[in-house]
Amino acid sequence: MGQRDDRMVGANTGGDPAEADQAISQFATEAASLTASGKIGAEIVNQKNELLWKITAQIDETKLNLEQLEETQKNLKKHLAQLQSLKKILST
């Protein structure tokens, strides 16, 4: 696989879909350019591998964000239940 390029997609983007779209668009443009210029082969494979790596990183980051969101939701529901219990106790 190629080296990581955080300028487009990665841990520094916070999972920004617009930046992922930009990276995909750039790689599509580069792949079309390489194909048009006859530079098919290893360069295309490297570009494809790099794009697959970035997509995988974006998937992993999105999964992590969802897990964190679920944990936050669980904690908020617990806190809400505690507040409702306190309100009930104080209201009687």
C-alpha positions in Angstrom: 0.0 0.0 0.0 1.0 3.6 -0.5 2.0 6.0 2.2 -0.7 7.8 4.1 -1.7 11.3 2.9 -3.5 13.2 5.6 -3.9 16.3 3.4 -7.1 14.8 1.9 -8.7 12.1 4.2 -7.7 10.7 7.5 -7.5 11.2 11.2 -7.1 15.0 10.8 -10.4 15.5 8.9 -12.8 14.3 11.6 -14.5 12.1 9.0 -15.6 15.0 6.7 -17.5 13.5 3.8 -16.8 16.5 1.6 -13.1 15.9 1.9 -13.6 12.2 1.2 -15.5 13.2 -1.9 -12.7 15.5 -2.9 -10.2 12.8 -2.5 -12.2 10.3 -4.6 -12.7 13.0 -7.3 -9.0 13.7 -7.4 -8.1 10.1 -7.7 -10.7 9.6 -10.5 -9.2 12.5 -12.3 -5.7 11.3 -11.9 -6.7 7.8 -13.0 -8.4 9.2 -16.1 -5.2 11.2 -16.8 -2.9 8.2 -16.4 -5.2 6.1 -18.6 -5.3 8.9 -21.3 -1.5 9.2 -21.2 -1.0 5.5 -21.5 0.5 5.1 -18.1 -1.6 2.1 -17.2 -0.3 -0.5 -14.8 1.6 -0.1 -11.6 0.6 3.6 -11.2 -3.1 2.8 -11.5 -2.7 -0.1 -9.1 -0.9 2.2 -6.6 -3.6 4.8 -7.0 -6.3 2.2 -6.4 -4.6 0.8 -3.4 -4.1 4.3 -1.9 -7.8 5.1 -2.5 -8.8 1.7 -0.9 -6.6 2.5 2.1 -8.2 5.9 2.5 -11.7 4.5 2.2 -10.9 1.8 4.8 -9.5 4.5 7.1 -12.7 6.6 6.6 -14.9 3.5 7.4 -12.9 2.8 10.5 -13.1 6.4 11.7 -16.9 6.5 11.0 -17.4 3.3 12.9 -15.5 4.7 15.9 -17.5 7.9 15.8 -20.8 5.9 15.8 -19.6 3.9 18.8 -18.7 7.0 20.6 -22.1 8.5 19.8 -23.9 5.4 21.0 -21.9 5.5 24.3 -22.8 9.2 24.7 -26.5 8.4 24.0 -26.4 5.6 26.6 -24.8 8.0 29.2 -27.4 10.7 28.5 -30.3 8.3 28.9 -28.9 7.2 32.2 -28.5 10.8 33.4 -32.0 11.6 32.2 -33.4 8.7 34.2 -31.5 9.9 37.3 -32.9 13.4 36.9 -36.4 12.1 36.4 -36.0 10.0 39.6 -34.8 13.0 41.6 -37.6 15.1 40.3 -40.1 12.5 41.3 -38.6 12.2 44.8 -38.5 16.0 45.3 -42.1 16.4 43.9 -43.7 14.2 46.5 
